[in-house]
Structure formats: structure tokens, C-alpha cells
Amino acid sequence: MADQIRVLIVDDIPETRDHLAKLLGFEADIEVVGAAASGREAIQLATALAPDVILMDINMPDMDGIAATEQLASQAPMASVVMMSVQGEADYLRRSMLAGAREFLVKPFSSDELTSSIRQVYTREREKQSRIAVQPGGSGGSTTARATGDDRENAEPGRIVAVFGPKGGVGRTTLAVNLAVAAATELGQRTCLVDASFQFGDVGVLLNLNPKNKSIADLIPELEAGEVDSLDTFIINHSAGIRVLLAPPSPEMAELITPGAVKRLLESLRQSHDLVVVDCMSSFNDTTLAILDLADTVLTMLSLEITSIKNIRLFLEVAQQLGYGADKIRLVLNRADSSLGIRVADVEHSIGRRVDHTIVSDGRSVVYALNRGVPFFLSNREAQVSQDVLRLASAVAGARTADAGDTSRKATQKKSLFAWR
């Protein structure tokens, strides 16, 4: 019985408590150890029964689920809270996650959704506790460094490479994934790939990974609190040789991720990795600008299309206003050999600077690999497109430019277009 997941049900409606208890009664690995009708009673029972998971209704008369969850964080820290609500608004989700809830279920939910959520949060907490148990004293970023690479504990911080495109459809995510794989497999770089397209991230699709199992959403409470103790627990070690942190499983969770949280996350990752590749969203917002400010290199994607060229020209103007040096922004022309009537020289004349890197067009290799969930750098290593990506990886994985830190500081002093702080 020691392997059973001990669950406490908290809901002010007796019929709901009974229904949930009956549903969970059919699961051999789950045991309902108690039921509470209010937030205050939940705190009392949680301290007495020591449940592994607490199913917490968000709306209750004397003390709501959010207030109860905040208190449980200190009075029953080993229990993981799964919040339940008939309302799925982003504000409820935000407040629940910041209070410490590990999952959010919108009523009515199916039996499979319920049991899957319970098992997932239980497994995550077990992994976190086992990791803490084997580590020596210390916390924060140093703990993560020990857990993810002892050989890097005293090494120089790694490089952050942001892959950005002011227009969608230019191959940004495909390049980010294969760039990370090339750096890890061919250059021996300890590489982490971060899907920062927080609303509609596709890194998981390209790598055949499910963000519902592990994603940045699980780290939101710790990041907002300024801690990253559990970071390594939610990074996925992929068979391609890279480590991956996926975007949230649902778009509304993107609102919970603040610029400050992203900066803390990336600063921690660079302490334990040689290279951190960040797949950014195509639009400007506070969070994207925080990533671009912090990055050592911004690989800016464009293609031989009028709209892409126009957007690149506008982005370069913005980058100049933000104080980004020419060595920080590197232009990558994707599908550079496409016969679209626009020459590379015409592009360079239009935007007022040279293209730094080019990637050939190879739709057959790229689409075939994408549909299989396997990076084309692995499935067709000798293809010209793979060779181009390897050359790009070699260029960005080199020594940090001397004024990268000055560039970042200058950008902060000038403030971003959105004046984020």
C-alpha cells in the first residue's frame, strides 16, 4: 500500500465529494484518505493525514481554494494541489498557479483527466523530492548546476542564442530544434532548447514530446518566487542528445509567464549549459524583448519574400533603438536558393546590411523529418541543409563577443518599447 497515492478531496458540495471519491475508488493506485467541506477543514486534515495530492475546489464559503492552497504551502508542503473550478478564466488559473497549485481542472472533467492529473503531479513531486534528497546543501541556481552538470559548476556561463523572426512561417522553430541538435551531437555542447513561443509552441511536435507531462508551466510558482530549485525536474532529456523545456500545454498559461520569470529561468540555464537555444514567438511583447535583451546572439530569420524583408527592415530599426549591436543581431536567410525572383543582393540592399548566414531549401528532408517527429539533422545528416545548420551552430557556439554584456546593459538603460521592468 506504500505505493498508493493518498488523496484528500476538498469541496463544499457533498454530492461532488462523494462522486469524486467513487471515481477514484476504481483506481488501484489511488486511495482517498479524507474529505473536507471547506478550506479551513482542508488545512486541518492535510496536516493530520499527510496526503500526497489534494483535490481543491476553488470556490468555497469560509476560505476559498486559493487562500487554502497558500497556507498549505507552509503547513503541508509535501502535498501537491490540483485546483478544480467551473470557471476556466485565465485570472483563476493565474492566481491558482501563483498560490502553489500544480494543476488546474475545469469542471466538468472526465475520469481520465482527473486520474491523469493526480498521477502526473504525484510523479513530479516524487521526482523533485528524490532529487533534493540526493543533493548536498545549498539551493537556487547552484543546486541546479549540481543536478544538471557537475563539470560545469565552475565553468564560464553558457551562451544564450535567441532564434527570432518578425514574421511567421520562415522556419524559425525548425532551425532552433536542428541547431540545438547539431550543437549537442557534433560540437559536444551541453545544450538546452527552450520553447519560448508560450502560447502556441511547436518544439514538442517537432521532437514528438507531450507538454502535458513536463513544461515551463510547472515552474511558474517557483519562478515568480525567484527560485529555480525544481528546474531540472521539468527539463526533458531527449534521445537526440539535447535537453528540452517545453512551452505550456494550453495558450492561456502564457499569461502567467512574466519577463522577470523568463530572465531568472535563462540565467539559471546558462549556468548549467554550454548553449541555451531559445525559440521565440514572432510577435513583440515584454517577454520576448526580455529574452532578446538577455541573449548573447539573436538569430533573426528571414526568407525571400517581400513581407519578410519588410518586417526585417522594421525589426532592424527597432534593434538599433534598443541598443543592440550589429554583432548581436545575425541575419539568417532561410531557403536562400529558392527561385522567387528576389536575389540575395536585392535583400541586402533593401535592408541595408549583409546576410550573415544562409540555409538552403530542402523541403523533402525537412517535411519528412517534421512529420516523423525526428530532427532532419539526425535523419539526413549529410544533406546540404544539415551542413548549413552545422556551420551556423559552429558560428554561434563560439566565444562570447566582448561587448555582449555591454549591449544588454545598454538595452536595459534605453528601456524597451514596452518599458518592461
Legacy VTK file of the C-alpha trace (Angstrom):
# vtk DataFile Version 3.0
C-alpha trace
ASCII
DATASET POLYDATA
POINTS 421 float
0.000 0.000 0.000
3.020 2.264 0.338
2.927 2.878 -3.408
-0.621 4.232 -3.356
-1.279 7.916 -3.987
-3.014 9.361 -0.927
-5.694 11.879 -1.974
-7.652 14.421 0.067
-10.857 15.765 -1.542
-11.928 19.342 -0.723
-15.308 20.598 -1.953
-18.209 22.297 -0.176
-20.822 20.240 -2.079
-21.361 16.767 -0.500
-22.515 15.200 -3.768
-19.328 16.312 -5.512
-17.152 14.872 -2.769
-18.984 11.550 -2.941
-18.795 11.460 -6.744
-15.053 12.105 -6.793
-14.457 9.500 -4.081
-16.386 6.899 -6.080
-14.476 7.687 -9.269
-11.118 7.353 -7.524
-12.271 4.189 -5.734
-11.896 2.290 -9.005
-8.168 3.140 -9.246
-5.890 0.567 -7.637
-3.022 3.012 -7.122
-5.121 5.823 -5.583
-6.525 5.942 -2.055
-8.927 8.616 -0.817
-7.785 9.285 2.743
-10.276 12.010 3.617
-12.750 14.657 2.500
-13.173 18.257 3.634
-16.067 20.675 3.143
-14.074 23.908 3.497
-10.641 25.427 3.143
-10.084 25.558 6.896
-11.044 21.928 7.324
-8.740 21.057 4.421
-5.767 22.583 6.224
-6.577 20.652 9.419
-6.972 17.329 7.616
-3.915 17.871 5.435
-1.652 18.355 8.445
-3.166 15.289 10.146
-3.420 12.897 7.188
-0.371 13.960 5.120
-1.943 13.356 1.683
0.162 13.245 -1.458
-2.403 15.112 -3.579
-5.214 17.477 -2.603
-8.180 17.973 -4.953
-9.167 21.535 -4.090
-12.335 23.324 -5.199
-11.619 26.991 -5.850
-14.951 28.457 -4.638
-15.853 27.735 -1.012
-17.664 29.885 1.580
-15.321 30.294 4.562
-11.923 30.108 2.859
-11.560 29.708 -0.891
-9.237 27.203 -2.513
-6.598 29.780 -3.407
-6.235 31.046 0.176
-6.179 27.474 1.464
-3.500 26.496 -1.060
-1.306 29.399 0.030
-1.469 28.205 3.634
-0.913 24.574 2.687
2.381 25.547 1.061
3.816 26.046 4.551
1.646 23.725 6.655
1.617 20.701 4.313
4.493 21.323 1.875
4.672 17.702 0.710
1.118 17.789 -0.690
0.502 18.791 -4.318
-2.689 20.714 -5.002
-4.897 20.090 -8.037
-7.313 23.009 -8.290
-10.874 22.434 -9.532
-13.260 25.097 -10.826
-16.320 25.504 -13.027
-14.669 28.672 -14.349
-11.675 28.408 -16.655
-10.761 32.100 -16.891
-7.090 32.985 -17.091
-7.296 35.014 -13.872
-8.363 31.954 -11.882
-5.585 29.937 -13.468
-3.006 32.626 -12.749
-3.984 33.035 -9.109
-4.115 29.283 -8.555
-0.676 28.624 -10.008
0.892 31.521 -8.117
-0.665 30.197 -4.895
1.165 26.924 -5.487
-1.333 24.693 -7.302
0.313 22.150 -9.604
-2.641 21.508 -11.916
-5.943 23.154 -12.849
-9.062 21.193 -13.858
-12.172 22.828 -15.286
-15.434 21.162 -14.263
-16.896 19.008 -15.628
-13.857 16.850 -16.338
-13.614 13.212 -17.286
-12.415 10.392 -15.067
-9.317 10.030 -17.264
-8.468 13.740 -16.912
-8.839 13.505 -13.148
-6.700 10.422 -12.623
-4.094 11.554 -15.145
-3.680 14.885 -13.356
-3.347 13.188 -9.963
-0.702 10.785 -11.210
1.245 13.483 -13.020
1.518 15.876 -10.086
2.352 12.994 -7.764
5.129 11.785 -10.054
6.552 15.286 -10.451
6.667 15.840 -6.696
8.326 12.469 -6.143
10.988 13.315 -8.718
11.561 16.696 -7.098
11.905 15.251 -3.596
14.213 12.467 -4.700
16.445 14.986 -6.434
16.607 17.188 -3.344
17.351 14.164 -1.155
20.495 13.182 -3.066
21.906 16.690 -3.330
24.250 18.269 -0.774
23.244 21.512 0.920
22.510 24.660 -0.998
19.679 25.970 -3.108
18.759 28.061 -6.097
20.925 28.172 -9.187
23.853 26.305 -7.591
21.591 23.334 -6.845
20.514 23.219 -10.449
24.107 23.337 -11.581
24.987 20.303 -9.479
21.946 18.411 -10.650
22.463 19.064 -14.334
26.192 19.006 -14.871
28.868 18.805 -12.194
31.548 19.524 -14.775
30.024 22.967 -15.439
29.686 24.098 -11.818
32.783 26.305 -12.002
32.738 26.841 -15.767
32.070 30.113 -17.563
28.338 30.735 -18.058
26.992 29.367 -21.306
25.742 31.355 -24.272
22.103 32.212 -24.898
21.056 32.176 -28.541
17.580 33.516 -29.318
16.050 32.359 -32.598
13.624 35.078 -33.668
11.629 36.011 -36.741
9.427 39.113 -37.047
7.252 37.119 -39.423
5.882 33.593 -39.002
6.377 30.804 -41.492
10.094 31.360 -42.071
11.269 28.122 -40.402
12.183 29.561 -37.014
11.249 26.559 -34.858
12.683 24.042 -37.320
16.001 25.884 -37.277
16.028 26.211 -33.469
15.463 22.461 -32.993
18.085 21.350 -35.516
20.561 23.994 -34.385
20.354 22.639 -30.836
20.770 19.053 -32.045
23.779 19.956 -34.201
25.480 21.785 -31.326
24.943 18.847 -28.975
25.775 15.928 -31.279
28.553 17.391 -33.417
30.117 20.091 -31.265
29.807 18.383 -27.879
27.917 21.330 -26.380
25.714 20.679 -23.364
22.624 22.201 -24.955
19.181 23.155 -23.666
16.364 24.067 -26.048
13.662 26.342 -24.599
10.307 26.737 -26.349
9.501 30.386 -25.615
6.571 30.538 -28.002
4.487 30.223 -24.889
1.027 30.314 -26.484
1.463 28.022 -29.477
4.849 26.354 -29.129
5.732 23.668 -31.682
9.020 22.333 -30.323
7.189 19.404 -28.731
5.629 18.493 -32.069
8.959 18.512 -33.893
10.506 16.322 -31.187
7.460 14.111 -30.569
7.145 15.265 -26.955
3.998 15.933 -24.906
3.994 19.251 -22.973
1.288 17.942 -20.619
3.873 15.744 -18.931
6.509 18.408 -18.281
6.662 22.076 -19.274
7.598 25.536 -18.068
4.070 25.836 -16.663
5.110 23.553 -13.795
7.793 26.053 -12.800
5.621 29.164 -12.668
5.190 29.303 -8.847
8.923 28.891 -8.235
9.940 31.362 -10.943
7.586 34.000 -9.561
9.060 33.399 -6.115
12.569 33.866 -7.512
13.540 30.198 -7.072
14.604 27.545 -9.566
15.119 24.550 -7.295
12.939 22.221 -9.373
14.118 23.364 -12.802
15.934 20.170 -13.688
12.884 18.079 -12.807
10.874 19.547 -15.685
13.559 19.532 -18.356
13.253 16.569 -20.705
16.344 14.642 -21.772
15.667 13.910 -25.427
17.162 10.985 -27.338
18.564 13.484 -29.876
21.146 14.487 -27.265
19.576 17.749 -26.151
17.660 18.853 -23.080
14.266 20.455 -23.698
11.981 22.766 -21.735
8.588 22.859 -23.438
6.025 25.641 -23.676
2.804 25.360 -21.610
0.224 22.815 -22.799
-2.537 25.440 -23.170
-2.381 29.017 -24.571
-3.931 30.762 -21.557
-0.998 29.703 -19.378
1.272 32.013 -21.375
-0.185 34.963 -19.442
1.338 33.562 -16.255
4.900 33.793 -17.553
6.407 37.200 -16.788
9.573 38.831 -18.176
11.239 38.566 -14.763
10.487 34.851 -14.561
11.943 34.251 -18.016
15.126 36.128 -17.152
15.586 34.089 -13.969
14.986 30.901 -15.930
17.528 31.666 -18.663
20.159 32.915 -16.215
19.853 29.639 -14.326
20.038 27.543 -17.507
23.168 29.281 -18.739
24.936 28.301 -15.507
24.459 24.600 -16.233
24.690 24.506 -20.043
27.188 25.487 -22.691
24.453 26.662 -25.034
20.836 27.686 -24.441
18.794 27.916 -27.653
15.524 29.836 -27.244
12.755 29.552 -29.838
10.976 32.918 -29.540
7.493 33.839 -30.696
7.196 36.061 -33.765
5.486 38.990 -32.065
6.949 41.744 -29.909
5.893 41.737 -26.274
7.503 42.275 -22.890
8.578 38.654 -22.514
10.100 38.344 -25.986
12.039 41.569 -25.504
13.344 40.309 -22.170
14.730 37.262 -23.981
16.270 39.338 -26.775
17.876 41.707 -24.266
19.449 38.828 -22.356
20.602 36.844 -25.404
24.233 36.914 -26.490
23.177 36.333 -30.089
19.832 36.873 -31.828
19.481 34.744 -34.948
16.890 36.659 -36.950
15.155 34.610 -39.623
14.028 35.931 -42.993
13.061 34.498 -46.358
12.957 35.705 -49.969
9.507 37.243 -49.613
8.535 40.906 -49.713
6.621 40.739 -46.415
9.540 39.039 -44.637
12.020 41.596 -45.970
9.769 44.472 -44.903
9.440 43.081 -41.372
13.180 42.512 -41.083
13.827 46.123 -42.046
11.446 47.296 -39.334
12.995 44.948 -36.778
16.495 46.231 -37.506
15.294 49.758 -36.858
13.825 48.663 -33.520
17.001 46.729 -32.634
19.037 49.877 -33.210
16.743 51.849 -30.916
17.152 49.173 -28.249
20.929 49.466 -28.450
21.624 46.036 -29.933
24.991 45.963 -31.666
25.393 44.660 -35.218
27.354 41.685 -33.858
24.449 40.661 -31.621
21.921 40.502 -34.474
22.787 37.853 -37.071
20.554 37.553 -40.105
19.781 34.029 -41.282
18.265 33.709 -44.744
16.249 30.501 -44.944
15.519 28.764 -48.256
18.194 31.031 -49.730
18.331 29.170 -53.054
14.601 29.488 -53.780
13.809 30.819 -57.258
11.326 33.511 -56.326
12.622 36.381 -58.429
14.321 38.075 -55.479
18.097 37.886 -55.255
20.098 37.874 -52.024
21.836 41.047 -53.185
18.439 42.729 -53.552
17.552 41.716 -49.986
20.795 43.111 -48.605
20.338 46.364 -50.497
16.784 46.702 -49.169
17.604 46.118 -45.510
20.905 47.972 -45.559
23.178 45.192 -44.292
24.576 41.852 -45.339
23.012 38.489 -44.596
25.242 36.614 -42.136
24.152 33.006 -42.753
22.177 31.157 -45.395
20.235 27.895 -45.246
19.343 26.078 -48.470
15.847 24.892 -49.299
15.248 21.150 -48.859
11.526 20.665 -48.435
11.706 16.903 -48.869
14.118 16.310 -45.983
12.593 18.942 -43.712
8.924 17.966 -44.117
9.663 14.236 -43.935
11.580 14.706 -40.679
8.931 17.052 -39.253
6.103 14.587 -39.856
8.093 11.842 -38.134
8.977 13.973 -35.121
12.696 13.491 -35.826
15.091 16.433 -36.476
16.345 16.367 -40.064
19.884 16.835 -38.767
19.628 13.288 -37.435
17.572 11.682 -40.197
19.593 13.180 -43.069
22.913 14.214 -41.620
24.695 14.501 -44.999
22.099 16.760 -46.663
23.189 20.286 -47.599
20.566 21.790 -45.286
22.110 19.872 -42.374
25.591 21.074 -43.335
24.353 24.665 -43.366
22.847 24.246 -39.897
26.099 22.753 -38.607
28.071 25.739 -39.902
25.627 28.046 -38.175
25.917 26.068 -34.934
29.711 26.304 -35.090
29.464 30.068 -35.520
27.075 30.754 -32.628
28.682 28.275 -30.216
31.986 30.145 -30.380
33.418 32.554 -27.844
31.179 35.232 -26.431
31.589 38.619 -28.060
33.433 41.073 -25.912
30.646 43.617 -25.663
27.681 41.282 -25.242
27.219 42.300 -21.637
27.546 45.988 -22.528
24.954 45.582 -25.272
22.490 44.006 -22.858
23.032 46.684 -20.253
22.671 49.430 -22.865
19.363 47.964 -23.989
18.089 47.929 -20.429
19.114 51.537 -19.870
17.314 52.691 -23.021
14.197 50.711 -21.983
12.243 48.556 -24.332
9.341 49.745 -26.443
7.018 48.445 -23.729
9.076 49.779 -20.803
9.202 46.428 -19.056
10.993 46.247 -15.749
LINES 1 422
421 0 1 2 3 4 5 6 7 8 9 10 11 12 13 14 15 16 17 18 19 20 21 22 23 24 25 26 27 28 29 30 31 32 33 34 35 36 37 38 39 40 41 42 43 44 45 46 47 48 49 50 51 52 53 54 55 56 57 58 59 60 61 62 63 64 65 66 67 68 69 70 71 72 73 74 75 76 77 78 79 80 81 82 83 84 85 86 87 88 89 90 91 92 93 94 95 96 97 98 99 100 101 102 103 104 105 106 107 108 109 110 111 112 113 114 115 116 117 118 119 120 121 122 123 124 125 126 127 128 129 130 131 132 133 134 135 136 137 138 139 140 141 142 143 144 145 146 147 148 149 150 151 152 153 154 155 156 157 158 159 160 161 162 163 164 165 166 167 168 169 170 171 172 173 174 175 176 177 178 179 180 181 182 183 184 185 186 187 188 189 190 191 192 193 194 195 196 197 198 199 200 201 202 203 204 205 206 207 208 209 210 211 212 213 214 215 216 217 218 219 220 221 222 223 224 225 226 227 228 229 230 231 232 233 234 235 236 237 238 239 240 241 242 243 244 245 246 247 248 249 250 251 252 253 254 255 256 257 258 259 260 261 262 263 264 265 266 267 268 269 270 271 272 273 274 275 276 277 278 279 280 281 282 283 284 285 286 287 288 289 290 291 292 293 294 295 296 297 298 299 300 301 302 303 304 305 306 307 308 309 310 311 312 313 314 315 316 317 318 319 320 321 322 323 324 325 326 327 328 329 330 331 332 333 334 335 336 337 338 339 340 341 342 343 344 345 346 347 348 349 350 351 352 353 354 355 356 357 358 359 360 361 362 363 364 365 366 367 368 369 370 371 372 373 374 375 376 377 378 379 380 381 382 383 384 385 386 387 388 389 390 391 392 393 394 395 396 397 398 399 400 401 402 403 404 405 406 407 408 409 410 411 412 413 414 415 416 417 418 419 420
